[in-house]
Amino acid sequence: MHVRTRIEDLRKEISELEGAAPTAKDLMEGVCRLLHERMLKYSWVGFYMLEPGAQPPVLVLGAFVGAMTPHTRIPLNQGICGAAASSGKTIVVDDVSKDPRYLACSLETKSEIVVPLFVKGQVVGELDIDSHFPAAFGSEDQKLIQHCAEIVGRRLEKSH
């Protein structure tokens, strides 16, 4: 199956999940599961959420699929995750060994994408995906992952 067709099918499934998931947590768990199962290069898929009221601000591991990570709490001044949450911008790293911000959690990880989640224009968390393949996240992947982040952000906004 062509990559674009697989991504289009997956986008439809995630949109269906948006309507079917009873809670934001269920939606995030479903997004993690679908991305991990359907996209072969997505080795680890998870959400980090800003801990309400934490000073200094910290990201806390939420729903995820993949190997356990030692990084269950990430300050905003650390790592690619911290950089994405601080800047509010998607960060794609084709080779984590060349990015000094990378917080190593698996020797197998070669590339990473982190997409912020927004509620009412404010970053509330992010969708983080690692791959065992270098340069695993092309423009179609980025669009798909940003679509997932938008859907989760909309659900979180409804529950706030």
N, C-alpha and C positions, 0 to 999 in steps of 0.2 A: 504494500500500500504506500502510495506517495505520502511524504511527510506532511504536505499541506492538507491533504484529505484527512489524515489521522488527526491533525490539529483541529480542523473544522469539526470533525465528529466529536472530539473531546470538548470543544467549546460548547457544543449543543448539550452534551451530557452535564457539564458543569452548570449551564443555565437551567437545566431541568432540576438539578440538585438544589439550586438556589430557591426554587419554589417548594421543593419537597422537604428540605431540612427543617426540623422544628425549631432549632436554636442556632445561634451564630457558632457555638462550639461544634455542633453536629455538622454544620456547613464546612468549617475549617477541617475537621477530621475527614470529611468526604473529599474535599479538594486535595488534601495530602494523599489520600489513598488513590484517587483517580490519576493524579499526575505521576505518582510513583509507579503504578501498575502499567499505565499506557505509554509513558515516555521512557524508553529503555535507557536513555542516557541520564535520567534523573535518579541519582543514587540515594540522595537524602533530601526529603521535602519536609519543611516545617515552618511553623509560625512562631515568631517572637513578638510578645506584646509588651508595651510600656507598662510598668507597674504603677498603678494610680498613686499619686502622692509621694513617690520615692524621691528622696533628695540625697545624693545627686540622682538624676533619672537613670533607670536601668531597664533593659529588655529582659523579659522572663520567657523561657521556653514554654510554648503551649503545645497544641496538637502537632505531631510529627510522625513520619514513617521513615524508617531506616535505622541504622545503628544508633545506640545510645551515644550521647555526646557529653563530654565533660562541661560544655559551655551551656549551663542552664540559666545563668544570669550574666548579661553582658552590659557593662557600663557604656553609655553613649560615646565615650571618647576612646573606645577600643574596637578593633576589628572592622571588617567590611560591613558587618551588620550595624555596628554603631555609626559608621560613616553614612550609611544609607538613611538611617533613622534621623540623624542630625541634619543632613542636607535635604531630606525629603525627595531625593532623586534615586532612580534605579541605578544600580551599579552592576556592571558585568565585568568579570575578571576571567580572561581566557586562560591565564596561567597563574595559579595562586602562588607558586614558588617565586614569582617575580614581583609580588605585591607585598610590601612590608606590613600592610595593615592586616593581612590574613592571620586569623587565629587558628592554628592547626588543630583539627580534631580527628582527622584521619589521614594517614600517609597516602591513601589511595586517591584522595580528592585532588583533582587537577584543575577544575574550573568551578566558578560560583556565580550565581545571580541573586541579588537581593532587591526586592521591590517593596517600597513603603506602602502601608495601608493608611488611608485617610478617613477621618470622621469629621464632618463640618470644617474641612480645610486644614485640620491638624493631624500630624502623624500620630497614630495610636499603636502601631506595630509594623510588622513586615512579614513578607513571605520570602523565605530563604531556601535556595536549592543548590545542592552540591552535585558535582558529577565526577565520575572516575575517568572522564575523557577530557582532554584539553579542548578549549574553545567549543564547548558543547551547546552554548546558548546563542543561536543566531537571531536574526530579526523576527522570524516567525515565533520562535520560542519566547522572545521578549514580549511580543504582543499577547501571546497566550497567557503568560504569567501575570502581566499587567491586567489583563481581563479578569483573571481569578482574583487579584488583589482588589479590583474595583467592586466585584460582586460581594466579596467579604466585607469591604468597607461600607457598602450600602446596607448590608444586613446589620452590621455593628451600629450604624447610624440610627436604624429603626429601633434598636434595643436600648439606645441611650436616652 
